[in-house]
Amino acid sequence: MNGRNMEGMPVESAKTRRRKGHCPAGARLGAVACEDEFNSQELEALFQNYNLKLEQTATLKALAVLIVAASSLSLVELLSSPRLTLSKGSYPVHCVVFLSLFIVTNVKYLQVTQLQQIAKLALLFSFTFALLCCPFPLALGTSELLSAAAPEQGVWQLMLVTLVAYVLLPVRTLLAVLFGVMLATSHFIVIATSFTGRKQKLWRPLVANAVLFTSVNLSGVFVRILTERTQRKVFLQARNCIEERLRLEDENEKQERLLMSLLPRNVAMEMKEDFLKPPERIFHKIYIQRHDNVRYGGVMTTVDR
């Protein structure tokens, strides 16, 4: 973070406002999902650069969680049944994709735009990974596996992916909300169309799934908003501390220049060195110097503090 750039920005610009471009008028969901941003575009860009390392670390954690989940499901499905289906084949593919994104993210010099693109790709493949965990015929492959499937199948995968999108991935809050809503809606559609012969017993797992999906989305939005505001508050505190330190250094330079202009240089340097001593040794000190090589006789320079 460049302190001199921060010094040139006025303190009044360090205020936040709601994003107007991402908030549809009259939409309650949009009002909840909109983030705060600073009025100054320069300050907002400075915050993004300041927060880049934290977001990169969070993205690595998210991809690590997805790699562990995909590899674990691949191993479990391989040991449970040797029959290959679309759902079983997608787990190792997603594991390789998440591992590739992890390697790309774990570089030293990464720009903000590059990290945002990686986060969007991770969000996209997380959606396909969670969707293929749902019990629909195309993923299960055979009618025997479909008859053995349950309405709660794929729920924990969807909840895990949704929570990762809210807490760890550096995407817009509105995009994370749309991601969670689309995942929940897709799961409901798959359950309603796949289990047509058990409609009388279907409403209970649907209600339970709705409660779980609603809870994880609300929790994710709550954590996301608190995290965003806390990060911006910490950034402003760090910026104000650096600005105050630079201001004090500038005042000290001005005082030193004023001292040099009023007193001889050797006296001013001696006084400057005495300022670093304990207070009881510098008060009421008299600086007296005698100059013999002067045309009109000896001259004494006296400074009493």
MARDO-51078 format. One record per residue: x, y, z of N, C-alpha, C in turn; residue in one letter. Coordinates in pm, whole numbers, padded with zeros to 5 digits, always signed. Atoms other than C-alpha are relative to their C-alpha. Layout:
<atoms>
XYZXYZXYZa
...
</atoms>
This chain:
<atoms>
+00085-00119+00000+00000+00000+00000+00088+00123+00000m
-00084-00119+00017+00148+00330-00108-00053+00111+00090n
+00046-00099-00096+00134+00579+00176-00014+00138-00060g
+00007-00134+00059+00204+00886-00038-00126+00019-00082r
+00127-00011+00074-00093+00813-00263-00117+00018+00095n
+00108-00013-00097-00309+00776+00042+00002+00137+00066m
-00008-00131-00065-00180+01103+00184-00068+00105-00085e
+00057-00102+00087-00298+01296-00119-00150-00004-00010g
+00145+00012+00010-00656+01181-00082-00064+00061+00123m
+00063-00065-00115-00886+01385+00142-00072-00100+00087p
+00067+00088-00095-01033+01231+00453-00149-00006-00028v
+00145-00001+00023-01384+01333+00348-00044-00103-00104e
+00037+00097+00103-01373+01091+00054-00008-00141+00055s
+00001+00134-00057-01337+00792+00288-00136-00032+00059a
+00135+00034-00041-01709+00727+00305-00052-00108-00094k
+00054+00109+00079-01914+00436+00181-00140+00034-00045t
+00135-00017+00051-02229+00426-00025-00044-00130-00064r
+00051+00120+00064-02452+00165-00180+00030+00004-00149r
-00022+00007+00144-02372+00046-00530-00132+00022-00071r
+00122-00029+00073-02632+00194-00764-00014-00090-00122k
+00007+00077+00122-02543-00013-01067-00042-00143+00020g
+00030+00139-00025-02607-00346-00901-00127-00018+00083h
+00118+00008-00084-02924-00269-00708-00124+00033-00082c
+00123-00031+00072-03250-00302-00903-00100+00070+00088p
+00095-00079-00078-03511-00054-00792-00119-00086+00040a
+00116+00071-00050-03781-00204-00575+00023-00147+00028g
-00028+00141-00023-03609-00541-00545+00056-00017+00140a
-00045+00019-00137-03578-00653-00186+00128-00082+00005r
-00120+00081+00004-03321-00917-00272+00122+00082-00041l
-00111-00084+00042-03106-00665-00451+00043+00096+00109g
-00036-00093-00107-03122-00426-00157+00083-00068+00105a
-00078+00073-00099-02990-00697+00074+00137-00033-00053v
-00123+00053+00056-02723-00815-00165+00101+00107-00039a
-00092-00104+00047-02574-00479-00259+00108+00025+00103c
-00113-00024-00087-02233-00402-00118+00021+00149+00020e
-00043-00138-00020-02086-00083+00020+00125+00023-00083d
-00123-00039+00068-01821+00100-00176+00031+00144+00036e
-00042-00134-00032-01624+00419-00126-00042+00096-00111f
+00038-00101+00099-01727+00741-00297+00112+00026-00100n
-00114-00025+00087-01379+00788-00438+00038-00128-00074s
-00042+00115+00078-01290+00553-00722+00146-00036+00028q
-00140+00027-00032-00922+00591-00639+00013-00072+00133e
-00003+00067-00129-00985+00492-00279-00056-00142-00010l
+00054+00134+00020-01197+00196-00393+00103-00092-00066e
-00105+00079+00064-00917+00077-00623+00113-00031+00098a
-00103+00022-00101-00669+00120-00337-00044-00107+00099l
+00052+00104-00089-00893-00093-00114+00007-00138-00065f
-00006+00129+00070-00910-00367-00378+00143-00053-00002q
-00140+00043-00003-00531-00376-00402+00045-00039+00141n
-00033+00030-00140-00501-00370-00022-00058-00135+00041y
+00070+00122-00039-00748-00660+00008+00034-00119-00090n
-00028+00104+00098-00597-00865-00277+00059-00124+00066l
-00064+00114-00063-00379-01087-00058-00099-00081+00083k
+00100+00071-00078-00667-01172+00174-00095-00078-00089l
+00090+00068+00091-00895-01256-00117+00069-00117-00070e
-00073+00111+00061-00625-01469-00279+00009-00118+00095q
-00005+00107-00099-00583-01667+00042-00136-00066+00017t
+00134+00056-00013-00960-01710+00074-00036-00086-00120a
+00027+00080+00120-00983-01834-00286+00074-00132+00005t
-00076+00125-00014-00710-02089-00221-00067-00094+00101l
+00071+00084-00097-00900-02212+00084-00127-00060-00061k
+00121+00050+00064-01222-02240-00117+00031-00113-00098a
-00037+00104+00096-01051-02437-00394+00052-00125+00071l
-00046+00116-00075-00884-02662-00136-00118-00080+00055a
+00120+00069-00048-01225-02742+00017-00069-00075-00113v
+00064+00065+00115-01368-02819-00327+00081-00119-00051l
-00085+00111+00041-01069-03038-00415-00019-00120+00093i
+00019+00108-00098-01111-03240-00095-00137-00065-00018v
+00134+00055+00018-01486-03278-00154-00009-00084-00126a
+00008+00074+00126-01449-03386-00517+00083-00128+00005a
-00084+00119-00009-01163-03627-00447-00059-00104+00095s
+00063+00094-00094-01346-03780-00149-00118-00071-00064s
+00113+00062+00070-01661-03838-00354+00047-00095-00108l
-00054+00089+00102-01453-03988-00634+00046-00131+00060s
-00049+00121-00066-01289-04232-00396-00115-00084+00054l
+00114+00075-00054-01616-04327-00227-00079-00068-00111v
+00075+00060+00111-01797-04384-00557+00078-00112-00067e
-00081+00104+00062-01508-04587-00693+00000-00127+00084l
-00001+00117-00087-01504-04815-00390-00137-00061+00017l
+00135+00052-00022-01881-04850-00364-00051-00083-00115s
+00052+00071+00117-01963-04958-00720+00092+00027-00119s
-00087-00022+00117-01748-05013-01029-00075+00052-00122p
+00077-00045+00116-02032-04910-01263+00019+00151-00019r
-00029-00140+00031-01953-04580-01435-00127+00072-00042l
+00112-00087+00036-02217-04307-01451+00051+00141-00022t
-00039-00140+00022-02216-03940-01542+00038+00068+00130l
-00030-00061-00129-02222-03843-01177+00136-00045+00053s
-00128+00051-00049-01929-04069-01087+00116+00052-00085k
-00107-00048+00085-01727-03958-01387+00028+00148+00014g
-00020-00145-00014-01777-03589-01310+00086+00035+00120s
-00076-00033-00121-01611-03607-00967+00150+00013-00027y
-00144-00020+00028-01252-03671-01086+00027+00114-00098p
-00018-00112+00093-01301-03422-01370-00002+00132+00074v
+00007-00123-00080-01406-03150-01126+00120+00012+00094h
-00119-00003-00086-01119-03248-00897+00121+00055-00076c
-00110-00049+00082-00872-03187-01180-00017+00149-00031v
+00026-00141+00031-01040-02856-01269+00031+00088+00121v
-00025-00078-00120-01031-02731-00911+00149+00003+00034f
-00143+00003-00025-00669-02841-00877+00074+00094-00095l
-00061-00092+00096-00578-02649-01193-00022+00145+00040s
+00027-00136-00047-00748-02335-01063+00081+00034+00125l
-00081-00022-00120-00565-02379-00733+00144+00034-00038f
-00137-00027+00043-00229-02388-00911+00010+00138-00064i
-00002-00131+00065-00317-02082-01121-00013+00112+00104v
+00021-00103-00102-00431-01889-00813+00122+00018+00089t
-00114-00004-00092-00121-01975-00611+00124+00053-00071n
-00114-00067+00061+00110-01736-00796+00029+00126+00079v
-00042-00114-00082+00304-01446-00649-00061+00130-00049k
+00048-00127+00055+00202-01166-00884-00134-00025-00069y
+00136+00021+00051-00175-01184-00934-00076+00131+00007l
+00074-00124+00005-00389-00891-01042-00143-00021+00053q
+00136+00006-00053-00733-00807-00905-00096-00058-00103v
+00089+00050+00104-00907-00872-01237+00022-00149-00026t
-00028+00141+00019-00733-01207-01275-00061-00084+00111q
+00058+00073-00112-00843-01316-00929-00152-00006-00012l
+00144+00000+00019-01201-01215-01006-00044-00100-00106q
+00032+00098+00104-01201-01424-01324+00015-00142+00053q
-00018+00133-00059-01066-01723-01133-00114-00034+00094i
+00112+00023-00092-01336-01681-00869-00129-00032-00075a
+00120+00029+00079-01608-01675-01135+00006-00139-00063k
-00015+00135+00053-01469-01989-01297-00022-00105+00109l
+00023+00092-00111-01460-02160-00958-00148-00007+00036a
+00144-00001-00028-01822-02054-00903-00076-00081-00105l
+00067+00073+00107-01926-02195-01241+00018-00151+00015l
-00024+00143-00015-01761-02534-01189-00055-00054+00132f
+00067+00042-00123-01894-02544-00833-00148-00027-00024s
+00141+00021+00033-02243-02511-00978-00020-00134-00072f
+00012+00128+00070-02191-02801-01219+00032-00118+00091t
-00034+00106-00095-02029-03009-00944-00117-00032+00092f
+00112+00023-00090-02320-02959-00707-00123-00050-00074a
+00117+00042+00077-02580-03004-00981+00007-00147-00035l
-00014+00141+00034-02441-03342-01083-00008-00091+00122l
+00023+00079-00121-02471-03455-00722-00148-00024+00026c
+00144+00017-00018-02850-03425-00749-00046-00131-00063c
+00047+00131+00050-03048-03748-00810-00093+00013-00121p
+00083+00000+00120-03170-03697-01167+00048-00110-00095f
-00032+00120+00080-03176-03976-01431+00126+00013-00083p
-00118-00014+00084-02903-03831-01652+00128-00022+00078l
-00121+00017-00081-02654-03832-01367+00012-00141+00056a
-00005+00134-00059-02753-04169-01215+00017-00108-00106l
-00026+00092+00110-02764-04348-01547-00102-00110-00017g
+00091+00114+00010-02995-04644-01472-00119+00020+00089t
+00122-00010-00080-03343-04687-01333+00016-00064+00136s
-00023+00062-00131-03213-04913-01053+00062+00100+00098e
-00062-00101-00087-02992-04639-00917-00097+00113+00030l
+00097-00106-00024-03272-04386-00958-00104-00040+00103l
+00097+00047-00098-03515-04599-00760+00059-00006+00140s
-00065+00004-00131-03257-04631-00481+00038+00138+00052a
-00036-00135-00042-03196-04256-00470-00106+00057+00095a
+00087-00063-00099-03346-04038-00197-00008+00149-00029a
+00013-00144+00025-03475-03678-00209+00107+00084+00067p
-00104-00077-00068-03205-03568+00034+00139-00022-00060e
-00130+00022+00063-02927-03686-00195+00051+00129-00063q
-00062-00120+00053-02689-03406-00286-00023+00126+00081g
+00031-00121-00079-02815-03171-00014+00127+00054+00066v
-00118-00051-00070-02490-03153+00182+00102+00057-00098w
-00090-00058+00099-02290-03093-00135-00044+00140-00040q
+00051-00132+00036-02517-02803-00231+00022+00100+00113l
-00020-00090-00114-02496-02657+00120+00148+00038+00014m
-00143-00029-00009-02116-02687+00122+00043+00099-00106l
-00039-00088+00110-02075-02523-00217-00058+00139+00019v
+00062-00130-00024-02319-02245-00127+00074+00078+00109t
-00072-00067-00109-02138-02168+00197+00138+00044-00045l
-00131-00039+00053-01801-02165+00018-00012+00125-00087v
+00019-00117+00086-01938-01917-00237-00022+00127+00081a
+00025-00118-00082-02057-01681+00036+00122+00042+00081y
-00100-00032-00102-01768-01703+00280+00139+00020-00059v
-00138+00003+00046-01454-01764+00072+00023+00060-00138l
-00026-00047+00135-01494-01677-00295-00018+00152-00010l
+00010-00147+00012-01428-01305-00375-00086+00043-00118p
+00095-00041+00103-01737-01249-00590-00099+00100+00060v
+00101-00093-00049-02013-00990-00567-00103-00073+00085r
+00100+00060-00087-02266-01053-00296-00126-00037-00077t
+00118+00029+00080-02549-01035-00547+00020-00126-00084l
-00030+00121+00076-02379-01300-00761-00003-00123+00088l
+00004+00113-00093-02336-01525-00458-00143-00035+00038a
+00141+00025-00032-02705-01483-00370-00069-00070-00116v
+00058+00065+00117-02810-01571-00726+00049-00144-00014l
-00055+00136+00004-02580-01872-00712-00071-00092+00098f
+00068+00082-00099-02738-02000-00391-00146-00025-00035g
+00141+00017+00038-03093-01941-00515-00014-00095-00118v
+00005+00089+00117-03024-02114-00848+00029-00144+00038m
-00029+00137-00045-02872-02416-00675-00120-00061+00071l
+00116+00052-00073-03168-02454-00440-00116-00027-00095a
+00109+00019+00096-03419-02408-00723+00025-00121-00090t
-00033+00116+00084-03238-02663-00941-00023-00130+00074s
+00022+00122-00079-03245-02918-00662-00148-00029+00016h
+00145+00020-00013-03619-02866-00608-00060-00052-00130f
+00053+00044+00130-03688-02906-00980+00038-00144-00028i
-00043+00138+00023-03483-03225-00999-00078-00096+00087v
+00075+00088-00090-03657-03376-00697-00145-00012-00045i
+00141+00003+00040-04004-03281-00821-00022-00078-00128a
+00017+00069+00127-03946-03427-01168+00051-00144+00003t
-00057+00135-00004-03750-03738-01070-00079-00096+00086s
+00075+00087-00090-03969-03871-00790-00150+00023-00020f
+00142-00023+00031-04309-03851-00962-00090-00105+00062t
+00084+00107-00055-04431-04182-00819-00016+00006+00149g
+00007-00006-00147-04388-04079-00455-00038+00141+00046r
+00038-00137-00032-04562-03743-00442-00062+00013+00139k
+00063-00011-00131-04755-03827-00125+00102+00005+00114q
-00103-00002-00103-04431-03869+00069+00110+00101-00031k
-00106-00087+00046-04234-03599-00108+00004+00136+00069l
+00006-00135-00053-04348-03285+00071+00088+00017+00124w
-00081-00012-00122-04163-03363+00396+00148+00024-00031r
-00140-00033+00033-03812-03388+00248+00015+00132-00074p
-00008-00129+00068-03890-03088+00027-00002+00116+00099l
+00006-00104-00103-03983-02880+00330+00131+00005+00079v
-00127+00005-00074-03672-02998+00516+00113+00060-00083a
-00104-00057+00086-03453-02914+00218-00015+00150-00014n
+00024-00145+00010-03616-02572+00186+00051+00073+00124a
-00048-00061-00124-03541-02497+00552+00153+00004+00002v
-00146+00004-00001-03178-02605+00512+00059+00100-00099l
-00053-00093+00100-03122-02407+00192-00023+00146+00040f
+00027-00136-00046-03288-02097+00336+00096+00040+00112t
-00090-00030-00112-03077-02120+00651+00142+00027-00047s
-00139-00018+00045-02747-02157+00466+00014+00127-00082v
-00008-00124+00078-02828-01869+00230-00006+00122+00090n
+00008-00114-00092-02930-01634+00511+00128+00013+00082l
-00125-00005-00076-02624-01729+00714+00114+00051-00086s
-00106-00047+00089-02400-01675+00413-00007+00149-00028g
+00016-00144+00023-02545-01330+00339+00042+00079+00124v
-00033-00069-00125-02509-01231+00704+00152+00006+00020f
-00145+00005-00016-02145-01344+00723+00069+00085-00106v
-00062-00075+00110-02068-01187+00384-00004+00150+00027r
+00014-00144-00022-02201-00842+00475+00087+00045+00117i
-00083-00036-00114-02029-00838+00815+00149-00002-00036l
-00141+00009+00040-01698-00949+00662+00040+00117-00088t
-00030-00111+00091-01716-00686+00387+00015+00132+00076e
-00006-00127-00074-01786-00402+00628+00118+00003+00096r
-00115+00004-00090-01521-00517+00874+00130+00025-00075t
-00121-00021+00080-01257-00529+00601+00015+00146-00040q
-00008-00140+00038-01343-00179+00485+00031+00089+00121r
-00029-00077-00120-01336-00048+00841+00147-00012+00039k
-00142+00020-00031-00992-00200+00904+00087+00075-00100v
-00076-00072+00102-00869-00055+00574+00002+00150+00029f
+00004-00143-00031-00985+00294+00672+00084+00033+00122l
-00082-00025-00118-00819+00265+01012+00148-00003-00035q
-00141+00005+00042-00490+00160+00853+00037+00121-00084a
-00026-00118+00084-00518+00441+00597+00013+00126+00086r
-00007-00118-00086-00586+00701+00867+00127+00002+00085n
-00125+00005-00077-00290+00579+01074+00120+00041-00085c
-00110-00037+00089-00055+00608+00777-00006+00147-00035i
+00015-00142+00033-00197+00947+00686+00042+00088+00117e
-00040-00077-00118-00148+01072+01042+00151-00003+00020e
-00146+00008-00012+00210+00945+01049+00070+00088-00103r
-00059-00086+00103+00289+01118+00720-00020+00148+00031l
+00025-00139-00037+00129+01437+00847+00098+00046+00110r
-00095-00035-00106+00348+01431+01161+00141+00015-00056l
-00132-00014+00061+00658+01372+00951+00011+00130-00078e
-00002-00126+00073+00567+01668+00732+00010+00119+00095d
-00009-00108-00098+00515+01889+01038+00140+00008+00061e
-00136-00001-00055+00853+01783+01178+00098+00061-00099n
-00087-00059+00101+01020+01874+00850-00018+00151-00006e
+00023-00143+00001+00856+02216+00854+00063+00068+00121k
-00060-00057-00121+00966+02279+01213+00153+00002-00010q
-00146+00003+00015+01321+02174+01127+00047+00109-00096e
-00037-00106+00093+01331+02410+00828-00013+00137+00065r
+00017-00127-00070+01199+02693+01045+00113+00022+00100l
-00110-00012-00096+01461+02620+01308+00131+00035-00070l
-00122-00029+00076+01738+02624+01047+00003+00142-00053m
+00004-00137+00053+01620+02958+00912+00015+00105+00109s
-00008-00098-00108+01613+03130+01254+00133-00004+00073l
-00121+00016-00080+01930+02994+01417+00116-00044-00089l
-00115+00058+00072+02283+02914+01303-00011-00152-00006p
+00019+00143+00023+02316+02563+01172+00055-00085+00114r
-00056+00082-00107+02545+02434+01447-00084+00005+00126n
+00087-00011-00117+02315+02567+01720-00129-00078-00022v
+00124+00073+00030+02008+02429+01548+00022-00150+00006a
-00025+00143-00006+02168+02084+01510+00019-00047+00143m
-00017+00036-00141+02269+02086+01877-00134-00006+00071e
+00133+00002-00060+01916+02173+01979-00081-00121-00047m
+00073+00116+00053+01779+01901+01752+00044-00128+00069k
-00048+00118-00071+02001+01642+01918-00048-00003+00144e
+00046-00005-00139+01896+01762+02263-00148-00036+00012d
+00142+00036-00005+01531+01708+02172-00019-00151+00020f
+00010+00145-00015+01603+01335+02170+00037-00048+00140l
-00038+00038-00136+01727+01337+02528-00121+00003+00092k
+00111-00007-00096+01506+01292+02837-00041+00143+00029p
+00048-00139-00017+01290+01600+02913+00068+00077+00110p
-00057-00074-00111+01457+01686+03243+00138+00057-00032e
-00133-00045+00033+01788+01744+03065+00003+00112-00106r
-00002-00096+00109+01677+01984+02795-00068+00132+00034i
+00068-00125-00034+01468+02248+02969+00097+00097+00067f
-00079-00109-00058+01625+02584+03062+00148-00013-00033h
-00139+00008+00042+01942+02505+02875+00035+00122-00083k
-00044-00121+00070+02137+02806+02747+00112-00038-00095i
-00101+00028+00101+02332+02777+02426+00083+00128-00023y
-00090-00116+00011+02632+03022+02439+00122-00043-00080i
-00119+00026+00080+02903+03030+02177+00073+00132-00022q
-00084-00119+00019+03193+03273+02139+00072-00013-00134r
-00063-00004+00130+03325+03372+01798+00111+00106+00005h
-00113-00092-00011+03673+03525+01809+00039+00061-00134d
-00044-00047+00132+03746+03557+01436-00109+00085-00065n
+00101-00093+00052+03504+03845+01385+00066+00137-00011v
-00069-00126+00031+03602+04188+01244-00012+00101+00112r
+00022-00103-00103+03448+04399+01520+00007-00058+00140y
-00017+00051-00134+03550+04189+01816-00079-00129+00019g
+00067+00126-00030+03408+03883+01987-00150+00017+00004g
+00148+00003+00002+03044+03798+01938-00045-00129+00063v
+00056+00119-00062+02841+03558+02149-00143-00021-00051m
+00136+00038+00041+02535+03374+02028-00065-00070+00118t
+00066+00051-00119+02291+03307+02308-00143-00039-00035t
+00137+00048+00018+01973+03104+02292-00046-00062+00131v
+00052+00050-00126+01772+03048+02608-00136-00063-00026d
+00128+00069+00020+01494+02788+02600-00064-00029+00134r
</atoms>
